[in-house]
Amino acid sequence: MDDQLERLNRLPLRDDLRGQHPYGAPQIDVPIQLNVNENTYGVPADVQEAIVEAVREAAGGLNRYPDREFTQLREALAEYLGHGLGADQIWAANGSNEVLQQLLQAFGGPGRSVLSFPPTYSMYPLLASGTGTAYVKGEREADFGLSAASAARHVREHAPSIVILCSPNNPTGTALGLDVVEAVYAAGEQSQTVVIVDEAYAEFAHAGTASALTLLQGRPRLIVTRTMSKAFALAGARLGYLAAAPEVIDALRLVRLPYHLSAVTQATALAALRHRGALMAEVEAIKRQRDRIVTELTRLGLRPAASDSNFVFVAGFADPRRIWEGLLEAGIIVRDVGIPGSLRITAGTEAETSAFLTRLEELLAE
Ligand SMILES: Cc1ncc(COP(=O)(O)O)c(C=O)c1O
């Protein structure tokens, strides 16, 4: 045991945090970073300028606390989402991770539970442990699919306080049918289960993929979370948000820290929303690279999952560790999510994707 761990163990840490590991996707400075599903196209120059201008303006007022209700931002997000949503149905925080944490603070906590369906986003169990909420694992089919009947059965069996459905799912990339969301919501009626649909990657879904936003009307326990980290290329700005019934927003006001969303963050997000045309054009380019990766990996004899996101989950590697290391030697980092025989690759720019595919083909031939 190293010194630091020993010193940690001597602290009066909460018992349920002892032995836990923090979130730790490697942050390695290599030229081609395809491991944490960032937007690889960067912030377009005109959007950068608009953000700098907006932040310059905000800087003059930084002696004051920001608008605690981030009213303008909520209005802009409601307008972006559409579906007849009003600003009173929108909430935002520092990344959708913080949005999810606030939801668990409000609806989870000691004596309560959250159910999700692994393999799924690795932060769910960590958010559960941080908020003292019991984490319950549901099961997927062998191909990682999730049917309405099976998901609903898990909800009836466990009667959790919260269910998190990730659609498109990270790390597998595939979107859920809305029948799953409807069935889970109905199954949670008796237990008054709060149903969160994490749509972090929604903008990358294939045309015709319906969002759970269309189900919000008349479902006060349904919450749809989104983020500006992916489609809006703003992972560094930290802005996540959700849409739900106005009373859910009131619940979050009880747990949020005062002024949690800085004036700089609000100004940045507003500027990006005003310039979303340029950003959405990049989303289309990323989707083309994503589809190219699926086609090429299939040609190479691998088994990529159908992807509605900006990454591809691929199975069929005899030795994924060797491939991961071989790519890293060439300055390309992808993600080993710990599922045997598989890797997850974020869609890069055209040049990055070409470099990845070329190196991969060489490694497979060795
Ligand atoms: C499914 C999913 N949800 C939420 C997040 C959190 O994103 P952020 O906190 O940057 O909004 C991620 C990040 O990768 C994710 O994959």
Ligand as a Chemical Component Dictionary entry (heavy atoms), coordinates in Angstrom:
data_LIG
# 
_chem_comp.id                   LIG 
_chem_comp.type                 NON-POLYMER 
_chem_comp.pdbx_formal_charge   0 
_chem_comp.three_letter_code    LIG 
# 
loop_
_chem_comp_atom.comp_id 
_chem_comp_atom.atom_id 
_chem_comp_atom.alt_atom_id 
_chem_comp_atom.type_symbol 
_chem_comp_atom.charge 
_chem_comp_atom.model_Cartn_x 
_chem_comp_atom.model_Cartn_y 
_chem_comp_atom.model_Cartn_z 
_chem_comp_atom.pdbx_ordinal 
LIG C1 C1 C 0 -23.742 9.058  -21.204 1  
LIG C2 C2 C 0 -23.065 10.246 -20.628 2  
LIG N1 N1 N 0 -23.745 11.034 -19.798 3  
LIG C3 C3 C 0 -23.189 12.104 -19.242 4  
LIG C4 C4 C 0 -21.881 12.441 -19.502 5  
LIG C5 C5 C 0 -21.303 13.613 -18.784 6  
LIG O1 O1 O 0 -20.977 14.644 -19.611 7  
LIG P1 P1 P 0 -20.796 16.127 -19.090 8  
LIG O2 O2 O 0 -20.691 16.120 -17.602 9  
LIG O3 O3 O 0 -19.568 16.591 -19.767 10 
LIG O4 O4 O 0 -22.033 16.843 -19.547 11 
LIG C6 C6 C 0 -21.114 11.653 -20.361 12 
LIG C7 C7 C 0 -19.707 11.980 -20.644 13 
LIG O5 O5 O 0 -18.986 11.343 -21.346 14 
LIG C8 C8 C 0 -21.730 10.517 -20.932 15 
LIG O6 O6 O 0 -21.052 9.694  -21.741 16 
# 
loop_
_chem_comp_bond.comp_id 
_chem_comp_bond.atom_id_1 
_chem_comp_bond.atom_id_2 
_chem_comp_bond.value_order 
_chem_comp_bond.pdbx_ordinal 
LIG C1 C2 SING 1  
LIG C2 N1 SING 2  
LIG C2 C8 DOUB 3  
LIG N1 C3 DOUB 4  
LIG C3 C4 SING 5  
LIG C4 C5 SING 6  
LIG C4 C6 DOUB 7  
LIG C5 O1 SING 8  
LIG O1 P1 SING 9  
LIG P1 O2 DOUB 10 
LIG P1 O3 SING 11 
LIG P1 O4 SING 12 
LIG C6 C7 SING 13 
LIG C6 C8 SING 14 
LIG C7 O5 DOUB 15 
LIG C8 O6 SING 16 
# 
